[in-house]
């Protein structure tokens, strides 16, 4: 029983000392990483790249919107020509669809 108690005490002391040393080492690594991040100018470069990406995305969005608008206008014009041609080819009855001309017989 005495050995089991000594084992428990030793484990508790080892845990406390290990956790304290681990936390200190973690703090050292975090501090070193922060200095490296700021010292290398990575935060500034990251901001520049982010701003450039945002500008490129805006330009791409404007280009897509312009292209889609142009395609929509072209489709609208083609549809207007098609419907205008269909209404003039009708057989005189208002509101009735036009019948296609039969093929010539030989």
Secondary structure as UniProt FT lines:
FT   HELIX           2..39
FT   TURN            40..41
FT   HELIX           42..88
FT   TURN            94..95
//
